[in-house]
Amino acid sequence: MMDVLSYTFMQNAIAASILASIICGVIGPFIVTRRMVFISGGLSHTAFGGLGIAYWLGANPLYGAVVFVLGAAVVIAGLEERIDGNDLLIGILWAFGVAVGVVFIHMTPGFTPDLMTFLFGNILTVSRSDIAIALVLVIVICLTVFIFFKGFVSIALDEDYARARGIPVNLLNLCMMILIALSIVILLQVVGIILVIALLTIPVAIARETTFHFRRVMLFSTLWGITICLAGLILSYFAELPSGAAIILLGTLILGFIRAGKWLSRRLFLERRAGEKTGEKI
């Protein structure tokens, strides 16, 4: 096991897992509470367009993803109150981003990149430069959430009440959309475009099985994210499985076991109470 940790690619993968888990813990609770999962999925697929253009230009794909996702986030935040069908806009951007990415990757001369790496991720290919970019984004996201935490929580729990109190809801919504976009860029290398939604929501779902206090959910989501990512990374390495899929499958199994355990314990408790009441009547 220690020999594996001596490899540079494994060290990069562990660093990326920790950074991704921090993002899941910081941003995930807001996404789940505000029911922005579909928006997150739309932004993650839109990033594919930026990846394709960056490959065509010979630049770092993450730079292209950042530009494309931020653009989509600003468009969605700016138009969501002006149009009736917000889901329609997200669906269009979703399809547009994927189409642009496919076209530009097809136009790239020479070796054509493997689309599976973008769609399902490969954390073992994360480079030092990718880690540096992710670290900067994590710092920016965490500082922004720390500064505007009360405002973000207010619009997450009750946007109408926050608006009535004079809180700048539109500005905070735009800021939150940008933070989600940056978070997606970090998660792309870990689990890929398709599985981003799962990594943003599964640790939060596990944390909410034990508490609904917002700060505790953020903390527990981070810890569960680190556990799931590192365990999934080890599993994928030794079992020779795709890393992104292994991480998500492991997280889903953990969530399923926890919920099954709670259901079973609740059922046994009710049966015991029913037995005690029957004994009292006798």
Phi, psi and omega per residue, in radians:
M1 nan -0.741 -3.136
M2 -1.151 -0.538 3.099
D3 -1.106 -0.649 3.137
V4 -1.110 -0.709 -3.110
L5 -1.199 -0.256 3.132
S6 -1.376 -0.262 3.139
Y7 -1.326 2.434 -3.131
T8 -1.106 -0.718 -3.103
F9 -1.121 -0.568 3.110
M10 -1.291 -0.656 3.073
Q11 -1.086 -0.737 3.085
N12 -1.097 -0.709 -3.134
A13 -1.125 -0.708 3.120
I14 -1.142 -0.749 3.113
A15 -1.091 -0.745 3.118
A16 -1.119 -0.657 3.120
S17 -1.097 -0.762 -3.132
I18 -1.151 -0.776 3.129
L19 -1.106 -0.738 3.116
A20 -1.110 -0.669 -3.135
S21 -1.169 -0.655 3.083
I22 -1.070 -0.744 3.125
I23 -1.110 -0.751 3.128
C24 -1.039 -0.689 -3.133
G25 -1.269 -0.558 -3.082
V26 -1.453 -0.767 -3.037
I27 -1.693 -0.589 -3.067
G28 -0.906 -0.820 -3.137
P29 -1.033 -0.617 3.101
F30 -1.192 -0.708 3.122
I31 -1.098 -0.774 -3.118
V32 -1.210 -0.772 -3.109
T33 -1.130 -0.691 -3.118
R34 -1.561 0.031 3.124
R35 0.973 0.916 -3.127
M36 -1.874 0.434 -3.097
V37 -1.108 -0.747 -3.129
F38 -1.145 -0.663 3.087
I39 -1.095 -0.720 3.116
S40 -1.089 -0.708 3.090
G41 -1.107 -0.709 3.108
G42 -1.106 -0.743 3.126
L43 -1.146 -0.704 -3.122
S44 -1.117 -0.676 3.126
H45 -1.305 -0.539 3.072
T46 -1.100 -0.547 -3.141
A47 -1.034 -0.425 -3.123
F48 -1.049 -0.582 3.096
G49 -1.102 -0.759 3.108
G50 -1.152 -0.650 3.090
L51 -1.069 -0.777 -3.127
G52 -1.115 -0.768 -3.137
I53 -1.132 -0.719 3.133
A54 -1.106 -0.716 3.089
Y55 -1.093 -0.718 -3.139
W56 -1.116 -0.608 3.135
L57 -1.481 -0.153 -3.116
G58 1.385 0.367 -3.129
A59 -1.768 3.037 3.075
N60 -1.126 2.178 -3.100
P61 -0.992 -0.530 -3.132
L62 -1.137 -0.577 3.104
Y63 -1.108 -0.774 3.109
G64 -1.118 -0.686 3.124
A65 -1.100 -0.729 3.137
V66 -1.041 -0.847 -3.097
V67 -1.102 -0.816 -3.074
F68 -1.159 -0.788 -3.091
V69 -1.200 -0.700 3.093
L70 -1.095 -0.717 3.087
G71 -1.057 -0.781 3.124
A72 -1.128 -0.681 3.141
A73 -1.105 -0.755 3.127
V74 -1.130 -0.718 3.126
V75 -1.090 -0.819 -3.121
I76 -1.125 -0.779 -3.131
A77 -1.149 -0.610 -3.107
G78 -1.369 -0.460 -3.047
L79 -1.888 -0.131 -3.011
E80 -1.132 -0.484 3.132
E81 -1.626 -0.120 -3.116
R82 -1.721 -0.239 -3.137
I83 -2.145 2.699 -3.097
D84 -1.373 -0.663 -3.046
G85 -1.807 1.447 3.128
N86 -1.093 -0.642 3.107
D87 -1.084 -0.600 3.123
L88 -1.119 -0.776 3.128
L89 -1.092 -0.769 -3.135
I90 -1.108 -0.730 3.121
G91 -1.084 -0.688 3.125
I92 -1.156 -0.810 3.114
L93 -1.097 -0.654 3.099
W94 -0.985 -0.956 -3.102
A95 -1.183 -0.674 -3.127
F96 -1.091 -0.773 -3.132
G97 -1.085 -0.779 3.129
V98 -1.118 -0.749 -3.128
A99 -1.102 -0.762 3.131
V100 -1.097 -0.749 3.132
G101 -1.072 -0.785 -3.136
V102 -1.100 -0.741 -3.120
V103 -1.103 -0.822 -3.074
F104 -1.272 -0.585 3.054
I105 -1.164 -0.650 3.083
H106 -1.128 -0.589 -3.117
M107 -1.413 -0.209 -3.105
T108 -1.155 2.153 -3.128
P109 -1.231 2.676 3.101
G110 1.412 -2.458 -3.067
F111 -1.179 2.248 3.102
T112 -1.566 2.160 -3.113
P113 -1.067 2.651 3.111
D114 -1.327 2.051 -3.111
L115 -1.129 -0.478 -3.115
M116 -1.075 -0.552 3.125
T117 -1.126 -0.698 3.113
F118 -1.237 -0.739 -3.013
L119 -1.306 -0.696 -3.058
F120 -2.027 -0.020 3.048
G121 1.331 2.730 3.019
N122 -2.661 1.590 -3.031
I123 -1.134 -0.354 -3.132
L124 -1.287 -0.179 3.125
T125 -1.745 0.091 -3.133
V126 -1.157 2.318 -3.109
S127 -1.749 2.996 3.102
R128 -1.074 -0.681 3.132
S129 -1.146 -0.647 3.073
D130 -1.108 -0.700 3.109
I131 -1.101 -0.739 3.137
A132 -1.080 -0.780 3.105
I133 -1.073 -0.800 -3.123
A134 -1.085 -0.698 -3.129
L135 -1.102 -0.757 3.113
V136 -1.077 -0.778 -3.132
L137 -1.129 -0.688 3.122
V138 -1.089 -0.764 3.132
I139 -1.077 -0.794 3.139
V140 -1.073 -0.788 -3.100
I141 -1.150 -0.810 -3.106
C142 -1.133 -0.727 3.119
L143 -1.126 -0.714 -3.141
T144 -1.132 -0.777 3.120
V145 -1.122 -0.684 3.133
F146 -1.112 -0.729 -3.090
I147 -1.230 -0.745 -3.059
F148 -1.866 0.465 -3.024
F149 -1.013 -0.855 -3.092
K150 -1.078 -0.706 3.112
G151 -1.151 -0.745 3.118
F152 -1.093 -0.725 3.126
V153 -1.148 -0.676 -3.131
S154 -1.074 -0.825 -3.115
I155 -1.314 -0.385 3.097
A156 -1.281 -0.679 -3.093
L157 -1.454 -0.731 -3.123
D158 -2.745 1.675 -3.073
E159 -1.157 -0.692 -3.131
D160 -1.118 -0.743 3.119
Y161 -1.143 -0.691 3.110
A162 -1.105 -0.687 3.117
R163 -1.145 -0.683 3.132
A164 -1.141 -0.508 3.131
R165 -1.430 -0.013 3.102
G166 1.513 0.223 3.096
I167 -1.270 2.352 -3.133
P168 -1.215 1.401 -3.022
V169 -1.084 -0.795 -3.084
N170 -1.082 -0.735 -3.140
L171 -1.161 -0.723 3.125
L172 -1.179 -0.640 3.080
N173 -1.090 -0.750 3.107
L174 -1.101 -0.755 -3.136
C175 -1.109 -0.755 3.127
M176 -1.123 -0.675 3.127
M177 -1.124 -0.670 3.108
I178 -1.164 -0.706 3.115
L179 -1.117 -0.704 3.086
I180 -1.088 -0.723 3.126
A181 -1.069 -0.787 3.121
L182 -1.144 -0.639 3.113
S183 -1.103 -0.709 -3.135
I184 -1.083 -0.690 3.128
V185 -1.046 -0.717 3.133
I186 -1.140 -0.671 -3.049
L187 -1.385 -0.266 -3.085
L188 -1.018 -0.753 -3.092
Q189 -1.241 -0.452 -3.065
V190 -1.396 -0.937 -3.058
V191 -2.133 -0.100 3.128
G192 1.498 3.010 -3.043
I193 -1.111 -0.798 -3.018
I194 -1.198 -0.598 -3.012
L195 -1.697 0.073 -3.135
V196 -1.010 -0.780 -3.094
I197 -1.000 -0.734 -3.097
A198 -1.108 -0.753 -3.101
L199 -1.234 -0.465 3.095
L200 -1.355 -0.376 -3.023
T201 -1.957 -0.608 -3.063
I202 -1.077 -0.869 3.094
P203 -1.028 -0.621 3.101
V204 -1.154 -0.754 3.128
A205 -1.075 -0.686 3.104
I206 -1.169 -0.745 -3.138
A207 -1.110 -0.646 -3.116
R208 -1.275 -0.145 3.028
E209 -1.283 -0.288 -3.097
T210 -2.023 -0.410 -3.121
T211 -2.754 2.702 3.040
F212 -2.060 0.041 3.065
H213 -1.180 2.209 -2.933
F214 -1.041 -0.802 -3.110
R215 -1.141 -0.690 3.132
R216 -1.187 -0.650 3.082
V217 -1.062 -0.719 3.115
M218 -1.102 -0.761 -3.141
L219 -1.151 -0.866 -3.110
F220 -1.144 -0.624 3.103
S221 -1.090 -0.710 3.112
T222 -1.108 -0.812 -3.118
L223 -1.133 -0.744 3.101
W224 -1.161 -0.644 3.104
G225 -1.080 -0.766 3.105
I226 -1.083 -0.777 -3.135
T227 -1.063 -0.825 -3.096
I228 -1.146 -0.796 -3.091
C229 -1.128 -0.813 -3.112
L230 -1.190 -0.747 3.118
A231 -1.142 -0.712 3.104
G232 -1.156 -0.619 3.101
L233 -1.116 -0.797 3.116
I234 -1.107 -0.757 3.124
L235 -1.062 -0.761 -3.109
S236 -1.161 -0.591 -3.112
Y237 -1.220 -0.850 -3.055
F238 -1.402 -0.511 3.133
A239 -1.637 -0.046 3.141
E240 0.993 0.898 3.111
L241 -1.939 2.745 3.035
P242 -1.046 2.279 -3.005
S243 -1.101 -0.807 -3.119
G244 -1.058 -0.817 -3.135
A245 -1.137 -0.676 3.141
A246 -1.107 -0.722 3.136
I247 -1.095 -0.810 -3.099
I248 -1.205 -0.737 3.127
L249 -1.075 -0.744 3.131
L250 -1.116 -0.756 3.112
G251 -1.088 -0.727 3.121
T252 -1.126 -0.704 3.112
L253 -1.116 -0.734 3.115
I254 -1.070 -0.790 3.107
L255 -1.069 -0.741 3.132
G256 -1.102 -0.744 3.129
F257 -1.136 -0.711 -3.138
I258 -1.126 -0.792 3.137
R259 -1.167 -0.672 3.102
A260 -1.136 -0.697 3.111
G261 -1.126 -0.712 3.104
K262 -1.145 -0.714 3.126
W263 -1.116 -0.737 -3.132
L264 -1.166 -0.751 3.134
S265 -1.145 -0.651 3.090
R266 -1.139 -0.717 3.129
R267 -1.126 -0.769 3.119
L268 -1.121 -0.657 3.113
F269 -1.103 -0.798 3.137
L270 -1.121 -0.695 3.108
E271 -1.136 -0.666 3.120
R272 -1.167 -0.727 3.102
R273 -1.110 -0.719 3.118
A274 -1.104 -0.677 3.108
G275 -1.145 -0.675 3.121
E276 -1.165 -0.679 3.112
K277 -1.173 -0.672 3.095
T278 -1.105 -0.697 3.114
G279 -1.139 -0.640 3.127
E280 -1.169 -0.652 3.135
K281 -1.177 -0.644 3.125
I282 -1.181 nan nan
